[in-house]
Amino acid sequence: MPLSPTVKTITRSDCELVVRVKSDADGAAVVARMKLMPTDDKLFGKGLIREDGRKIQDMYLFEVKKPQESKAAWDYYKLRATIPAAEAFRPIDQSECSLVKT
């Protein structure tokens, strides 16, 4: 079974992190480094991982096309809006996550 683009991106990012930290034994160091690095994958685009562990990226609102609007196979969706990451997710200062330092 082929891997999804997201799984490939996560695996590649994890490998890069372990190389940068120089150890896979120190999970806390790997996670700390992960939160410093921006993310970029084919499915979700550019983003980041906040202190509370939430992945932040722009979000998209799609509409399903009417059959007569589709021009080719897999042409099912019409992009209606892009919601900037800052508006799409709860601000970190409103987070209830215990990982966020107050």
N, C-alpha and C positions, 0 to 999 in steps of 0.2 A: 504494500500500500504506500503510495507516495506521501511524503510529508507536506503539510500545508506551509505556505510562506511564513506564517507566524511561528510555527515550530522551528523552522530553519533559522529564522532571525534570532529567536530566543537561544537556541543551541549555539549559534555563532557568537552571540553576545556573551553567553556564559563562558565559553572557551577563551574569548578575548580577556574577560575579567580575571579568570584564573591565571592567565599568562601575566597580566599586569600586576596582580597581587603576589605572584610567584609561589602560590600555594593554593591547593583546593581544600586544605585541612582547616583553614581559618574562615569559616562561613561568615562570621561577622564582618571581617575585612572585605570579603567579596561583596556582600550586600552594601556596605558603606561605599565602596568604589562604584557599584552599580548606580547608586543614587546620585553620583557626581557626573555620570556619563549621559549625554543625550541619547535618545533612541531614534531609530529611523528604520522603518520596515515598509515593504511593499503594500501591505494591507492597511495599516493605520497611519503611515507617514511619520513625520517628525514629532517627537514628544520628549517627555522626561518622566522619571520616577521620583515622586515627592518623598519627603521624610517619612510620611505615614504609609509609604509603600504603594500608593495609588499611582497608576500609569495615567499620565495626562497627555492628551493630544486633541486636536480638532475633532469634532464629531460631525457627522453628515446626516442630512435628512433626505431620503430618497422617496420617490413616488413610483409605484409600479405603472409601467406604460400600458396603454391600451394596445391590443394586438395589432391594430393597424399602424401604430407608431413605431413598432419594432422594425429595424432595418436589416438585422442579421441574427444568426443564432446567438443566444445569450444576451441579446440586447433587450433587457427587461426593465431597467430602471432609469429614472430621470433624476438627476441631482437637483433638489429644490433649494437647499440652503447648506451653508457651511457654518457651524457654530464654533467660534474660537474657543480654544482650550480654557481660557480664563473665565469664559461664561458657561461652559459646558459642565464644569465640575465645581463642587462646593469648595470655597476658599479654605486653605489649610488652617487659618485662624478660627474656623468654625468646626474643625474636625473634632470628633469625639474619640479618636484613636489614641490609645495609651502610649503609642510609640512617638507621638508628637510631644516634644519638650515644651513645657509652658514657662 
